[in-house]
Amino acid sequence: MPASPALSTEPSPAPRSKGARMTFAIIGAGPAGLMAAEVLSAAGQTVHVYDGMPSAGRKFLLAGRGGLNLTHSEDFESFVSRYGERREAVARWLQAFGPQAVREWAQGLGIATFVGTSGRVFPQEMKAAPLLRAWLHRLRAQGVQFHMRHRFAGWTEAGGLRLHTPAGEQVASAGAVVLALGGASWSRLGSDGAWVPLLAQRGVAIAELLPANCGFDVRGGWSAYFCSRFAGQPFKSVAITAGDFHRLGEFVATATGVEGSLIYAASAILRDEIRLRGSARFEIDLLPGRSREHVLREVAHPRGSRSLASHLKSRLGLEGIKLALLHEVLPRDALHDPVRLALAIKAVPLVVAAARPIDEAISTAGGVRLESLDGRLMLRALPGVFCAGEMLDWEAPTGGYLLTACLASGRVAGLGALEFLRPSQNLAR
């Protein structure tokens, strides 16, 4: 393991003329940190990357096990709308490195991509490992030095970077620092939010870290029967409505509630409603391809001696977990009232009482408030310290939006750090 450089975190006293090599420290070897390292090393600078885990890109690799979703092919305006209240700020990052740039970047690493039927963009091999290997190879070829099992622990009184390592605490520093420390989900992979008090005590404003793209617990829990028979099974070809949110897709019943892509898409709305009111309600359309009138007509059709289950299966194709949900949620008298039953099939009410713990979430909301940063993503309270990735106060649904914005913010922070030490040089932004 190479020794960590012992420099100063104050701006480098070395000459700032064009061609002078300067030292930069990147804390965090996820996508945002690696992108910052790429920008700086490509500019011929000395770059040290520190990470508390044994290897780089741990969460990136795990997220790509089921098929690495790099970005999305939709038009730019639709793409940036996915970032909610932070869309304007994130749009500025994406101007520097947007969805098409992500595909071109992957191609430059020898990774061909394709657009799936949903519009999502994937590597041809559908795996994260080949891309990460190619990326790390290029970074090392550009001179990036990696220091694994070096956990960021704050600053010394003199301004050095404190790093906990297997050999004890070390102090490292650089002319500028990029923090890409992740959020607080999947702590076993290094993102545990331990950086929050370290920055807060230095005057950095931080929004509370909250679960994003997460599952929820149903109020009162499922019945023992439903849980034993249907936990882990999907609700396919359904739609959910939560306030102004309405979308088609699928999700999964869990032992305590619900999770999956459709729930994740609505998770910010449901989470914030729970925080405000103690619970949140959404409605599930079990047959989004059928009109209310059609469903009512089929439900009201005489069923003779057939059971309700047989009737709904034969007339509407309702069975399995969808039929079980109706029995789970509706009172008995509603099941035998054609009008109430038909309305419920098109809008099954479900109340959730709590988001699942943040460590189970796919990503994190909250973090370093964007108002604490300038346009280069440098902390106003700590000149020379830049932030990127999930540790910033933004969130997005799954579908390539998370990864794209992490990469884009890493590029902006890397360019900002380079400009900080070369203020007179005209850098491409």
C-alpha positions in Angstrom: 0.0 0.0 0.0 1.6 3.3 -1.0 2.0 5.8 1.7 -0.5 8.7 1.8 0.9 12.0 0.7 1.4 14.4 3.7 0.7 17.8 2.2 -1.5 20.7 3.3 -5.2 21.1 2.7 -4.7 24.8 2.1 -4.4 25.9 -1.6 -1.2 24.5 -3.0 1.8 26.9 -2.8 3.1 25.4 -6.0 3.1 27.6 -9.1 -0.3 27.7 -10.8 1.0 28.3 -14.3 -0.3 26.1 -17.1 1.5 22.7 -17.0 2.2 22.7 -13.3 1.2 19.5 -11.6 -0.9 19.8 -8.5 -2.2 17.2 -6.0 -5.8 16.4 -5.5 -7.5 14.1 -3.0 -10.7 12.3 -3.8 -12.5 10.8 -0.8 -14.8 8.0 -2.1 -14.3 5.5 -4.9 -17.9 5.3 -6.2 -19.1 6.7 -9.5 -19.0 10.4 -8.5 -15.5 10.1 -7.0 -14.1 8.1 -9.9 -15.5 10.6 -12.4 -13.8 13.5 -10.5 -10.6 11.5 -10.5 -10.9 10.9 -14.3 -11.3 14.7 -15.0 -8.3 15.6 -12.9 -6.0 12.8 -14.0 -6.9 13.5 -17.7 -5.7 17.0 -17.1 -2.3 15.7 -16.0 -2.7 16.2 -12.3 -1.6 14.0 -9.4 -4.7 12.3 -8.0 -5.1 10.2 -4.9 -8.4 8.3 -4.3 -9.2 7.2 -0.8 -11.9 4.8 0.2 -12.8 2.9 3.4 -13.7 -0.3 1.6 -11.3 -3.0 0.3 -12.1 -2.2 -3.4 -13.6 0.5 -5.5 -17.2 0.8 -6.7 -18.8 -1.7 -4.3 -22.3 -0.3 -4.4 -22.0 0.2 -8.1 -21.2 -3.4 -8.6 -24.1 -4.7 -6.4 -26.5 -2.3 -8.1 -25.6 -3.8 -11.4 -26.1 -7.4 -10.5 -29.6 -7.5 -12.0 -28.5 -5.5 -15.1 -26.7 -2.2 -14.9 -29.0 0.6 -15.8 -26.6 3.4 -17.0 -29.0 6.1 -18.0 -32.3 6.7 -19.9 -32.9 7.6 -23.5 -35.9 10.0 -23.0 -35.6 13.6 -24.1 -33.6 16.0 -22.0 -36.6 18.0 -20.6 -38.3 14.8 -19.5 -35.1 13.5 -18.1 -34.4 16.5 -15.8 -38.0 16.5 -14.6 -37.3 13.4 -12.7 -35.2 15.3 -10.1 -38.2 17.1 -8.6 -37.5 20.2 -6.6 -33.8 20.0 -7.5 -34.3 19.8 -11.3 -32.8 23.2 -12.1 -29.6 22.5 -10.2 -29.2 19.0 -11.5 -29.9 20.2 -15.0 -26.8 22.4 -14.8 -24.7 19.3 -13.9 -26.3 17.4 -16.8 -25.3 20.1 -19.2 -21.8 19.1 -18.5 -22.4 15.4 -18.7 -25.8 14.2 -19.7 -27.4 10.9 -20.8 -25.8 10.9 -24.3 -22.4 11.7 -22.8 -22.8 8.7 -20.5 -23.3 6.4 -23.5 -20.3 8.0 -25.3 -18.2 7.6 -22.2 -19.1 4.0 -21.8 -18.3 3.4 -25.5 -14.9 5.0 -24.9 -14.3 2.3 -22.3 -15.1 -0.3 -24.9 -18.6 -0.9 -23.4 -21.4 -0.9 -26.0 -24.8 0.1 -24.9 -28.4 -0.5 -26.0 -31.8 1.0 -25.3 -34.3 -1.4 -23.7 -38.1 -1.4 -24.4 -38.6 0.8 -21.4 -36.2 3.4 -22.8 -33.6 2.5 -20.2 -30.0 2.3 -21.4 -27.9 -0.8 -20.5 -24.4 -2.2 -21.4 -24.7 -4.9 -24.0 -23.4 -7.5 -21.4 -25.9 -6.1 -18.8 -23.1 -6.2 -16.2 -21.3 -3.6 -14.1 -18.0 -5.5 -13.6 -16.6 -5.2 -17.1 -17.3 -1.4 -17.2 -15.7 -0.9 -13.7 -12.6 -2.9 -14.6 -12.1 -0.9 -17.8 -12.6 2.3 -16.0 -10.2 1.5 -13.2 -7.6 0.3 -15.7 -7.9 3.7 -17.5 -7.6 5.7 -14.3 -4.5 3.8 -13.2 -3.0 4.3 -16.7 -3.6 8.0 -16.2 -1.7 7.9 -12.9 -4.5 7.8 -10.4 -3.3 6.2 -7.1 -5.8 4.3 -5.0 -5.6 3.9 -1.3 -8.2 1.4 -0.1 -9.2 0.8 3.5 -8.5 4.4 4.2 -11.6 5.7 6.0 -12.2 9.5 6.1 -12.3 10.7 9.7 -12.3 14.5 9.3 -9.6 17.1 9.5 -6.6 17.7 11.8 -6.3 21.1 13.5 -3.7 22.0 10.8 -6.2 21.1 8.1 -4.9 17.7 7.1 -7.2 14.9 6.1 -7.5 12.3 8.8 -7.7 8.7 7.5 -8.2 5.6 9.6 -6.2 2.7 8.0 -5.2 -0.8 9.0 -1.8 0.7 9.9 -3.4 3.3 12.1 -4.3 6.9 11.5 -2.6 8.7 8.6 -2.8 12.3 7.5 -3.1 13.2 3.9 -3.9 16.3 2.0 -3.9 18.1 -1.3 -4.4 21.5 -2.9 -8.1 20.6 -3.3 -10.3 17.9 -2.1 -13.4 16.2 -3.7 -15.7 14.5 -1.2 -17.9 11.8 -2.8 -18.9 9.9 0.4 -22.3 8.6 -0.7 -25.5 8.7 1.3 -26.5 6.4 4.2 -28.0 3.4 2.4 -26.2 0.0 2.1 -23.8 0.8 4.9 -22.1 -2.6 4.5 -20.8 -1.2 1.2 -19.4 1.9 2.7 -22.3 4.4 2.5 -23.2 5.0 6.1 -23.5 8.7 6.5 -20.7 8.9 9.0 -19.5 12.1 7.3 -22.6 14.1 8.4 -21.2 15.3 11.9 -17.8 15.8 10.4 -19.1 18.4 8.0 -21.8 19.8 10.3 -19.3 20.7 12.9 -17.5 22.8 10.3 -20.5 24.8 9.5 -21.9 23.0 6.5 -25.7 22.9 6.3 -27.0 19.4 5.9 -30.6 18.2 5.2 -31.6 15.1 7.2 -30.7 11.9 5.4 -33.8 9.9 4.5 -34.6 6.7 2.6 -35.3 7.1 -1.1 -36.3 4.5 -3.6 -37.5 2.4 -0.7 -40.1 0.0 0.4 -42.9 0.7 2.9 -44.7 -1.1 5.7 -48.5 -1.5 5.4 -50.4 -0.1 8.3 -51.4 -2.9 10.6 -49.3 -5.4 8.5 -50.6 -8.2 6.3 -52.6 -11.0 7.6 -50.7 -14.2 8.4 -52.4 -15.9 5.4 -51.5 -13.2 2.9 -47.9 -13.0 4.2 -47.4 -16.7 4.1 -48.8 -17.1 0.6 -47.9 -14.0 -1.2 -44.8 -12.3 0.3 -42.2 -12.0 -2.4 -44.8 -12.2 -5.3 -45.2 -9.4 -7.8 -48.3 -7.3 -8.7 -47.8 -7.2 -12.5 -49.5 -4.9 -14.9 -51.0 -2.5 -12.4 -51.1 1.2 -11.9 -50.8 3.3 -8.7 -52.1 6.7 -7.9 -50.8 8.9 -5.0 -52.0 12.4 -5.2 -50.9 13.8 -8.6 -48.7 10.8 -9.2 -50.0 8.1 -11.6 -48.0 5.4 -13.3 -48.2 1.9 -14.7 -45.8 -0.8 -13.8 -45.3 -3.5 -11.2 -44.2 -3.9 -7.6 -43.8 -6.7 -5.0 -45.5 -7.7 -1.8 -43.0 -8.1 1.1 -43.5 -9.7 4.5 -44.3 -6.3 5.9 -45.6 -4.3 3.0 -44.6 -3.3 -0.5 -41.5 -2.5 -2.6 -40.3 -2.6 -6.2 -40.0 -0.2 -9.1 -43.5 1.3 -9.1 -43.3 1.9 -5.3 -39.8 3.4 -5.6 -41.1 5.8 -8.2 -43.7 7.1 -5.7 -41.5 6.8 -2.7 -40.7 10.5 -2.2 -44.4 11.3 -2.2 -45.3 8.5 0.2 -42.3 9.1 2.5 -43.0 12.9 2.8 -46.7 12.3 3.4 -45.9 9.8 6.2 -43.5 12.3 7.8 -46.2 15.0 7.6 -49.3 13.0 8.6 -48.2 9.7 10.1 -49.4 7.6 7.2 -49.9 7.7 3.4 -52.5 6.3 1.2 -52.3 5.3 -2.4 -54.6 3.4 -4.8 -53.9 0.4 -7.0 -55.6 -0.1 -10.3 -55.6 -3.9 -10.7 -56.8 -3.7 -14.3 -55.5 -0.5 -15.8 -56.4 -1.7 -19.3 -60.1 -2.0 -18.5 -62.5 0.9 -18.0 -64.6 1.2 -14.8 -67.7 0.6 -16.9 -66.3 -2.6 -18.3 -65.2 -3.9 -14.9 -68.6 -3.1 -13.3 -70.4 -4.9 -16.2 -68.3 -8.0 -15.7 -68.5 -8.0 -12.0 -72.3 -7.6 -12.1 -72.8 -10.4 -14.6 -74.8 -13.2 -13.0 -72.5 -15.8 -11.6 -74.9 -18.5 -10.7 -73.4 -21.1 -8.5 -69.9 -20.1 -9.1 -67.7 -18.8 -6.3 -66.7 -15.1 -6.4 -63.1 -16.3 -7.1 -64.2 -18.3 -10.1 -66.4 -15.5 -11.3 -63.6 -12.8 -11.2 -61.1 -15.2 -12.8 -63.4 -16.1 -15.7 -64.8 -12.6 -16.3 -61.8 -10.4 -15.6 -58.8 -12.7 -15.2 -58.3 -11.7 -11.6 -56.7 -14.3 -9.5 -53.7 -15.0 -7.3 -52.2 -12.0 -5.4 -54.6 -9.5 -7.0 -57.6 -11.4 -5.8 -56.0 -12.0 -2.4 -55.4 -8.2 -2.0 -59.1 -7.6 -2.5 -59.9 -10.0 0.3 -57.1 -8.5 2.4 -58.3 -4.9 2.1 -62.1 -4.9 1.6 -64.7 -5.7 4.2 -66.8 -8.8 3.4 -69.9 -6.8 2.5 -68.0 -4.8 -0.2 -66.8 -8.0 -1.8 -70.5 -8.9 -2.5 -71.5 -5.5 -3.6 -70.9 -5.3 -7.4 -70.5 -1.5 -7.5 -68.1 -1.3 -4.5 -66.2 -4.3 -5.7 -65.8 -2.9 -9.2 -64.7 0.5 -7.8 -62.1 -1.3 -5.6 -60.7 -3.3 -8.5 -59.9 0.0 -10.2 -58.7 1.7 -7.0 -57.7 -0.6 -4.2 -56.9 1.6 -1.2 -53.7 0.8 0.6 -52.3 2.7 3.6 -48.6 2.6 4.5 -47.4 3.7 7.9 -43.6 3.7 7.6 -40.8 3.7 5.1 -38.4 0.8 5.5 -35.1 1.7 7.3 -32.6 3.8 5.4 -30.0 1.1 5.2 -32.4 -1.0 3.1 -33.1 1.8 0.7 -31.6 1.9 -2.8 -30.6 5.5 -2.3 -30.7 8.5 0.0 -32.5 11.8 0.0 -31.1 14.8 1.9 -27.4 15.5 2.4 -25.3 18.6 1.9 -27.6 21.4 1.0 -27.0 22.7 -2.5 -27.2 26.2 -1.0 -24.0 25.4 0.9 -22.2 25.1 -2.4 -21.2 27.4 -5.2 -21.7 26.6 -8.9 -18.5 24.5 -9.0 -19.9 22.4 -6.1 -17.3 23.9 -3.7 -18.4 24.3 -0.1 -18.7 27.9 0.8 -17.6 27.2 4.4 -14.6 25.2 3.3 -12.8 26.7 0.3 -11.0 24.0 -1.7 -13.4 21.3 -0.6 -15.9 20.1 -3.2 -18.8 17.6 -2.9 -20.3 15.3 -5.4 -22.7 12.4 -5.8 -25.3 11.0 -3.5 -24.1 13.0 -0.4 -25.7 16.1 -2.0 -29.3 17.1 -1.2 -31.1 15.7 -4.3 -32.9 12.5 -5.2 -34.2 10.7 -8.2 -36.1 7.5 -9.1 -34.4 4.4 -10.4 -34.1 4.1 -14.2 -30.6 5.5 -14.8 -31.3 8.9 -13.3 -29.3 8.3 -10.1 -26.1 7.1 -11.8 -26.2 9.8 -14.5 -26.5 12.6 -12.0 -23.8 11.1 -9.8 -21.4 10.9 -12.8 -22.3 14.5 -13.8 -21.8 15.9 -10.4 -18.4 14.2 -10.2 -17.4 15.8 -13.4 -18.6 19.3 -12.3 -16.7 18.9 -9.0 -13.6 17.7 -10.7 -13.6 20.6 -13.1 -14.3 23.0 -10.2 -11.4 21.7 -8.2 -9.1 22.1 -11.2 -10.3 25.6 -11.8 -9.9 26.4 -8.1 -6.1 25.8 -8.4 -5.9 27.2 -11.9 -8.2 30.3 -11.7 -6.6 32.0 -14.6 -7.0 29.0 -17.0 -10.0 28.9 -19.2 -11.5 25.5 -18.4 -14.2 23.7 -20.3 -17.2 23.5 -18.0 
